[in-house]
Every structure is written in structure tokens, then in C-alpha cells.
Amino acid sequence: MLTRRGTDNPSIYPAAEKRLLTIREFAVRYGRSRSRTYELIRSGELPAVKDGRSTLIPVDAAEAWARNLTAISVLSVDAS
């Protein structure tokens, strides 16, 4: 898949070394849409920073957001 800049690699740095994620990188990594990512930022659930026109999400903030998601408990249904 080609990015807007026309390269196959959207980043020159390995993901493990990155400290900031773009909106697109967060959305792909955590399975959210770009719109949902912006909603999380607007609501204050997901901290973000601006660098010029770019909105960036600190990796630590993204990981903390993921850790704080509410687990869903599966209810057992009686088969009788």
C-alpha cells in the first residue's frame, strides 16, 4: 500500500522507537477510525499534542488509553 508521500514505508523509524503516533498510525494500531480517534482526543480520553498542523499522540498515552478500556464480561446462559 502506498502512502500519500508515495512510499511503501510510512515511517523511517521502527515502531518500537517511536514516541509519537500520527492519527493514522494510532487508528491502524488500535483498530479505530480516524474520526473515532479525533472524538477520543476531543473528549479528553486520549491526550494529544500539536506540532504545527500535525496532531500527534504520545505512545505512552495510547498505551495507557488501551489499558484503561473496560473489559467485557461474558454472561453464561443456562442451557436448561
VOMAR-948100 format. One record per residue: residue number from 1; residue in three letters; x, y, z of N, C-alpha, C, O in turn. Coordinates in steps of 0.1 Angstrom, whole numbers. Each point is the difference from the previous one (the first is absolute). Example, Ala and Ser with C-alpha at 12.3 -4.5 7.8 and 13.67 -1.06 7.14 Angstrom:
REM VOMAR-948100
{1,'ALA',{132,-57,78},{-9,12,0},{9,12,0},{10,0,7}}
{2,'SER',{-14,11,-14},{9,11,0},{-8,11,8},{5,11,1}}
***
This chain:
REM VOMAR-948100
{1,'MET',{8,-12,0},{-8,12,0},{9,12,0},{9,1,8}}
{2,'LEU',{-12,9,-16},{8,12,-1},{-6,11,9},{-13,1,1}}
{3,'THR',{21,6,5},{-5,11,9},{-1,13,-9},{3,-1,-12}}
{4,'ARG',{-8,12,18},{-2,12,-8},{14,5,-6},{0,7,-10}}
{5,'ARG',{10,-10,17},{13,5,-4},{6,-9,-11},{11,3,-5}}
{6,'GLY',{-18,-14,2},{5,-9,-11},{10,-10,4},{7,-5,-9}}
{7,'THR',{-6,2,22},{10,-10,4},{-8,-12,6},{-11,1,4}}
{8,'ASP',{18,-12,-3},{-6,-12,6},{1,1,15},{-8,-7,7}}
{9,'ASN',{17,14,-2},{3,1,15},{-4,14,5},{6,10,-3}}
{10,'PRO',{-17,-10,11},{-5,13,4},{9,6,11},{-2,12,3}}
{11,'SER',{11,-19,2},{9,6,10},{14,-6,-2},{2,-12,-4}}
{12,'ILE',{8,20,6},{14,-5,-1},{5,-6,13},{11,-5,0}}
{13,'TYR',{-19,7,10},{5,-6,13},{-9,-12,4},{-12,0,-3}}
{14,'PRO',{19,-10,9},{-8,-12,4},{-10,4,11},{2,10,7}}
{15,'ALA',{-14,-16,-7},{-11,3,9},{5,0,15},{-5,8,8}}
{16,'ALA',{14,-17,-5},{5,-1,14},{7,13,5},{0,2,12}}
{17,'GLU',{6,5,-21},{7,12,3},{-8,13,0},{4,10,5}}
{18,'LYS',{-15,-11,-12},{-9,12,-1},{-6,4,14},{-4,-9,7}}
{19,'ARG',{4,22,-5},{-6,5,13},{-13,7,-3},{-7,2,9}}
{20,'LEU',{5,1,-22},{-13,7,-3},{-6,-7,-12},{7,-4,-10}}
{21,'LEU',{-20,2,10},{-7,-6,-11},{-9,10,-7},{-5,9,6}}
{22,'THR',{4,-10,-19},{-9,8,-8},{-14,-5,3},{-2,-11,5}}
{23,'ILE',{-8,18,-9},{-14,-4,1},{-2,-13,-7},{-6,-10,5}}
{24,'ARG',{12,9,-18},{-2,-12,-8},{7,-12,7},{-5,-11,0}}
{25,'GLU',{17,13,5},{8,-11,7},{-8,-5,12},{-1,-12,2}}
{26,'PHE',{-5,21,6},{-8,-4,11},{-12,-8,-4},{-3,-11,5}}
{27,'ALA',{-4,16,-15},{-12,-6,-5},{3,-14,-5},{-8,-10,3}}
{28,'VAL',{19,8,-10},{3,-13,-5},{5,-10,11},{-5,-11,1}}
{29,'ARG',{13,16,8},{5,-8,11},{-11,-4,9},{1,-12,5}}
{30,'TYR',{-11,20,-2},{-10,-3,10},{-13,-3,-6},{-10,-1,7}}
{31,'GLY',{9,0,-20},{-12,-4,-7},{-12,10,1},{-11,-4,1}}
{32,'ARG',{14,17,-1},{-10,10,1},{1,8,-13},{10,0,-7}}
{33,'SER',{-21,7,4},{0,8,-12},{6,14,4},{2,3,11}}
{34,'ARG',{2,4,-22},{5,14,3},{-10,8,7},{4,8,9}}
{35,'SER',{-17,-9,-13},{-10,8,7},{-1,-3,14},{-1,9,9}}
{36,'ARG',{1,-22,-5},{-1,-4,14},{12,4,7},{-1,4,12}}
{37,'THR',{13,-4,-18},{12,5,7},{-1,15,3},{3,4,11}}
{38,'TYR',{-8,4,-20},{-2,14,3},{-11,2,11},{2,9,8}}
{39,'GLU',{-12,-17,-8},{-10,0,11},{6,-2,13},{-3,7,10}}
{40,'LEU',{12,-17,-9},{7,-4,13},{8,12,4},{1,3,12}}
{41,'ILE',{6,4,-21},{8,11,3},{-9,12,5},{3,6,11}}
{42,'ARG',{-14,-3,-18},{-8,11,4},{-7,-2,13},{-2,9,8}}
{43,'SER',{-1,-22,-5},{-6,-3,13},{9,0,12},{-4,0,12}}
{44,'GLY',{17,0,-15},{10,0,11},{5,-14,4},{8,-1,9}}
{45,'GLU',{-14,-9,-15},{3,-14,3},{14,-3,-5},{7,-9,6}}
{46,'LEU',{-2,15,-17},{13,-3,-6},{8,13,-1},{-4,8,-8}}
{47,'PRO',{14,-7,16},{9,12,-1},{7,1,-14},{4,-10,-5}}
{48,'ALA',{-3,22,0},{7,2,-13},{8,13,1},{-4,9,8}}
{49,'VAL',{13,-7,-17},{8,12,-1},{0,5,-14},{-3,-8,-10}}
{50,'LYS',{5,21,8},{1,5,-14},{14,4,-3},{8,5,9}}
{51,'ASP',{-4,-8,-21},{13,5,-6},{-3,6,-13},{-1,-7,-10}}
{52,'GLY',{-1,20,10},{-4,7,-12},{-15,-4,-3},{-8,1,9}}
{53,'ARG',{6,-7,-20},{-13,-4,-4},{-3,-15,4},{-11,-5,-1}}
{54,'SER',{22,-2,5},{-1,-14,3},{-6,-2,14},{5,6,10}}
{55,'THR',{-14,-16,-8},{-4,-4,13},{7,-13,3},{-1,-10,-9}}
{56,'LEU',{7,9,20},{8,-12,3},{-4,-5,14},{-4,8,9}}
{57,'ILE',{4,-21,-8},{-3,-7,13},{12,-6,6},{6,-9,-7}}
{58,'PRO',{-3,12,19},{12,-6,7},{-3,-15,1},{-11,-4,4}}
{59,'VAL',{21,-4,-7},{-2,-15,1},{-4,-4,14},{-9,-9,2}}
{60,'ASP',{15,15,8},{-4,-3,14},{-15,3,3},{-6,-8,7}}
{61,'ALA',{1,19,-13},{-14,3,2},{-9,-10,-7},{-10,-4,5}}
{62,'ALA',{14,0,-17},{-7,-10,-7},{-1,-13,7},{-10,-7,1}}
{63,'GLU',{21,3,5},{1,-13,7},{-8,1,13},{-7,-9,4}}
{64,'ALA',{7,21,3},{-8,2,12},{-15,-1,-4},{-8,-5,8}}
{65,'TRP',{4,12,-19},{-14,-1,-4},{-4,-14,-2},{-11,-4,4}}
{66,'ALA',{19,-4,-11},{-3,-14,-3},{-2,-8,13},{-8,-9,1}}
{67,'ARG',{17,11,9},{0,-7,13},{-13,4,7},{-5,-9,8}}
{68,'ASN',{0,21,-9},{-12,4,7},{-13,-3,-6},{-10,3,5}}
{69,'LEU',{10,-10,-16},{-12,-4,-7},{-7,-10,10},{6,-8,6}}
{70,'THR',{-19,9,-6},{-8,-9,9},{-1,-14,-6},{-4,-1,-12}}
{71,'ALA',{7,-9,20},{-2,-13,-5},{-14,-4,0},{-8,4,9}}
{72,'ILE',{4,-12,-19},{-14,-5,-1},{0,-14,6},{8,-9,-3}}
{73,'SER',{-17,7,13},{-2,-13,5},{-10,-8,-8},{-11,6,-3}}
{74,'VAL',{13,-18,1},{-9,-9,-8},{-9,-6,10},{4,-7,9}}
{75,'LEU',{-17,9,-11},{-10,-6,9},{-3,-15,-5},{-2,-2,-12}}
{76,'SER',{2,-7,22},{-3,-14,-4},{-16,-1,-1},{-7,6,8}}
{77,'VAL',{3,-14,-17},{-14,-2,-2},{-3,-14,3},{6,-9,-4}}
{78,'ASP',{-17,7,13},{-4,-13,4},{-5,-8,-12},{-9,6,-8}}
{79,'ALA',{14,-18,6},{-5,-8,-12},{-12,-8,3},{-5,-7,-8}}
{80,'SER',{-1,9,20},{-11,-8,4},{-13,5,-5},{-11,-6,2}}
***
